[in-house]
């Protein structure tokens, strides 16, 4: 933001090459913001199931940011040293970023998928069952602890099911419905 603020405050004209690069950078930043908002506002369970897909999306956008910063002519822009250093640091970090998958999230996701499979084989509505306890544990680790949290998560899952109904196919919608039934225990 400091880069864009400083450029906005500058009274001089910008080199055409920087305008193109800044436009691309702005577009990438908007996509990052959209990804963050969609993760924040979406279903926590669906995000967990889609953890590799979500991680790949963030990785791709950071790489795009690095490519946009590759061609940004910093030397032609009238920037303070602090802003220049921030942009250079961001560029270095974007260039060396690697795809990150949290092993704990992958393990939680795999446990969740196993519970969904178990649920297809038997009924785990029995509150004394170990599967029921495991469902509660997984829900707690992703921030779902109260009945209100569960209701909100069910609403988000239902919205996701509607969204996926036209594009995701029957299997995706079925998986979302299975998640809803797990949260409804």
N, C-alpha and C positions, 0 to 999 in steps of 0.2 A: 504494500500500500504506500510505503514511503516513496518508492520509485514513481508511482503514478501521481502522487501528491506533488512531488518536486517538479515533475514535468509539467503538470497543470499550472504551477506557479511561475514557470519560466515564460518570459515574454517573447523569446526568440522563436524562430521557426525550427522545426525538427527536420533532420535529414529524411528523405523518402524511405530509405531502407529501415530506419528505426520505426517509422509509422507502421509499416507492414509487420515488423517484428512485435511491436507493442500491441497491435491488434490481435495477433496470434496469441500472445501472452495473456491478454485480457480474456480471450476466449477459453484458454486452458484454465485460468483461475475461476471463471464462471462454472466450468464443468466440475472442478474440484469442489466448489461450493455446493453445487447440485448433488454430487455424490455424498458429501457429508450430510446434507439435509435429508436426502432420501434414506440414508442409513439411520439417522437420528429419529426420523418420523415414521420409519417403516417398522415392520415386525422384527423383534429381536430374534425370535426363533427362526424366521425365514432367513435373516442375515446369517445366522449360525449355520444353517443348512447350506447356504450359498457362500460360505466363507472364502473358498478358493476363487470363485467368480468375482466377489467384491475386492479381494486383495489384488487380483489381476487388473481390475479396473483402476484402482488407485496407482498401481505400478505403471500402467500405460500412460496415465495422465502426468505422472511425475516425469516420465521419460520424454513426453511431449514438451513439458516445460523446459527440460534440459536442452532439447533441440531448438526451442525458440530462443533460449538464452545464448546458445551457440552463435547465433547470428546477430545478436543485439550489439550495435556499435557503441559500447559504453564510452569509449574515448571521445565520441562526437556529441555526447549529451552533457549538459551543464548540471552536474550532480554534486552533492556534498560528498566528502570522503566517506562518511558513515553509510550513506545510501549505496555508494559504489561498493563498499566492502560487504554490505548485506547482500547485494545482488550477486557479487562474485562468490560469496559463501553458498548462497542458494544454488548457484550454477554448479559449483563443485559437488554439493550434496546430491543434486539431481542427476549428475553424470555417474556417480558411483553407487547409486541406490540399487539394491537387489530386491527381487521379489521376496516378501516376508510372509510366511504362514506360521501363525502361532500354534505350536504343537498342542498346547492345552485346548485351544479352540477346536482343532482337528479331532482331538480325543473326545471332547464334549459332543461334537457333531456326530462322530461315529457311535458314541453311546446312545445318543438320541435316535439315530437311525436304527440301531439295534432294538431299542425300546419300541419303536414304531413297528418293526418286524415282529417282535414278541406279541405286540398288541393284536396283530393280524392273526396270530396263532392261538391266543387265549385272551380272556378278559382280565384286565389288571385293575378293575374298579375297586377291588378289595383293598381298602386303605392299609391293611396290614401286610400287603405283599411287598417284597423287596423292589419290584419294578416300580410300584407306586412311590416308594421312598426315593428311588433313583430319579424319577421324573421331577419330584419336588426339589431334589438337590440340583439338578441341571437348571431348572427354572430359577432357583435362587442364585446360581452363579452368574446368570445373565441379567439379574436385577428384578426378576419377577418374584415377589414375596407375598403380596397381599391379594385378597380377592379383587380389589380394584385394579391392581396390576394385571391380573389374569383377564378381567373383563376388557381392559384396554388392548391387551395382546390379542384377544379373540377378535375384537373389532378390526385391528390392523391386519390380522390373518384373513378375515373375511374380505376386506378391501383388496388384499393381494390376490385372493382367489378370483375375485371379479376381474381384476386387471389381467391376470394370467389366462382367464377363460378364453379370451380371443386369440392369444398368441402362444401361450405356454403348453397347450395340449392337455389331454385328459390325465396323463400321469402326474404332471406338475400340480394340477388342481386337486387330484386325489391325495398327493403328498401334503398339500396345504390343509386339506380337510382332516387328514390324520393328525396333523399338528394341532388343529383346533380341538379334536377329541382328546388329545393328551392334556391340553391346558384345561379342558372342561372337567377333568377328573374330580 
